[in-house]
């Protein structure tokens, strides 16, 4: 308590505009109130300070200067009141607090405070000091949790910007809480992770308090009390504690959604919240009073890294003690670990995460910045490629042009990087999903991640979340076997799912692998014939059979469960990836496991494309769709009745698609062996696109064609080239669909 009073007296707040300081001060007042009874001398001053803080935050104060002076006096008075006789002494022996009469010194003090107040404090704003309470009870009394609020306290939130900022920050806090709680499941003694969960609840509680969001405030407060017990070593983090905290995050998410819809801020407590608060209040957990969370030792870290085995740690520890050496030195001396490995373990042992400074900005402003930088690059190219400029051979102009190129390229790189975020948050959400699915299905599954620091456009992160959810659900439900089946097959009873990300050029590769039963091509084929997707006479290779699972309504499950069996998951995955200009491939070995390989562009704002010439116009083909380009010999061109024009490429016949016929262009070359062919793939099939020539490869900023041309088949957008002319971006899938329709 002395520490709290010292911090309050020494000035937590710089000015009435210091919202961060006010939030911290409110949290300190909450902590202080939890350590005293409601009838203590300072209780009235705490409540009065709260009310003034709320007026300042909501900009409802008629005289901020007078309020600020009163706040300073109130905070300064708390230490004086602490020295007065405690009026909340329990003397009745029945657990109820007796309210002692104020001494003359107390009466004089409160009278002077009231006289000094420049706002004319009303008596009905002070809490009822006669409420019965147990000052030693750390948990809020649920019966009076929401009934002690006076009408003056229940002020409506009149600043929508303030509320929106709170909702956005609270969502980020909840996401952080989920990730850290799931990390505690594998390492319950991680004190840093416990603190990382405690702090967001503390922040949500404080801000919700002065916004008068009482359900959120009290729920966060109760969970904060629970986590504080874990921080102090009085409570061990177990599965039940983790379940309780995760349930709290789910309820808080629901309350935030209500706020966004304008349904929040009710005075009555919902039954769900009340039931949860009762559950937290009665939760006992697994107490271990006086037990401190164990410090991570170097030996344990080296075992986790696979450098040492459990059996050798004790031997090295004995050697280090007997010879007065440190553990790492002994491990190096014995040749069991290299200096680099020990150094890495030591760094991990003392590793602390430093918060980087950041500024919250409206994403629309960021998008506008990226668009304008794109326009800047285009304008610069148009100027530098102007024929009149190119005629100038002055050396200084050429030098300045190179410098301008370098600066604009760097500006574009930086602006694009501002849109990029690590895929880590999306990956870590899958941990919760796997945990819930494994409990529901009775399976033992662990999710491991690799390359989670890979960055991707923030818009892409939102788009790939749904496909990842469907694929993880598919791996758990279809892939991983029950523990007894895995043991019978000679496997570890705990199944493993690996999700990894890697940047490859202008694309990101995301792989999901499991060590489950794998895909049964025979069963997939039988189901496909049964559903009429293919006929019994069709001869498909294994890869083509695997691709059948992407058909709408296709499922190998005989029964529909809550998780799968309706055949909608993988269909959604394929459609979503196609919308993002990505692709997916499957590799599987029956009885061993499956791998799903996704390839996506890093951003939807810029495309890496091959510029081709068709007649007088230039078009762009996304390189993600291109397999190769080549010149054709005349003897490799065929016309087959019923199949149209075909091209022989390394013993494979591919359909020939004349792009000029779709875009109504007069080509430079009509004979395929005179023109250039581009091989593109769609599913398991390859096609050859006929073009006059390749102009070059370039990253271009994608421009929308507007509502009128949005649904134009075969075209996905446009781009402005360096000379200021427009090039249309070819939708390869759309062109192939047009070709297939015309061939029927």
Protein Blocks (a to p, Z undefined) as FASTA:
>chain_A
ZZmmmmmmnopafbfklmmlmmmmmmmmmmmmmmpcfkbmklmmmmmmmmmmmmmmnopa
fblmlmmmmmmmmmmmmmmmmmpccfkbcfklnopacdddddfklmmmmmmmmmmpmnlp
afklpccfkbccdfklmbdcfklmmmmpcfklmpccfbfklmmmmmmmmmmmmmmmmmmm
mmmmmmmmlmklmmmmmmmmmmmmmmmmmnopaklmmmmmmmmmmmmmmmnopaccdfkl
mmmmmmmmmmmmmmmmmmmnopghiabdcfklmmmmmmmmmpnbjadehiacddddfklm
mmmnomacfklmmmmmmmmmmnopafklmmmmnopacfklmmmmmmmmmgccdddddddd
dfklmmmmmmmmmmmmmmmmmmmmpmklmmpmcfklmmmmmmmmmmmmmmmmmmmmmmpc
cfklmmmmmmmmmmmmmmmnopacddddehklpccdfklmmmmmmmmmmmmmmmmmmmpc
cfklmmmnopafbdcdddddddehjbccdddddfbebpafklmmmmmmmnopacfklccd
fklmmmmmmpghiafbfbdcfkbonopmmmmmmmmmmmnopacdddddehjaccdddddd
fbfkbccdddddehjbccdddfklpmbdcdddfklpccdehklpaddeehiacddddfkl
mnopacfblbfklmccddddehjbccddddfbdfbdcddddddebjklmmgghiabdcdd
fkopacddddfklmmmmmmmmmZZ
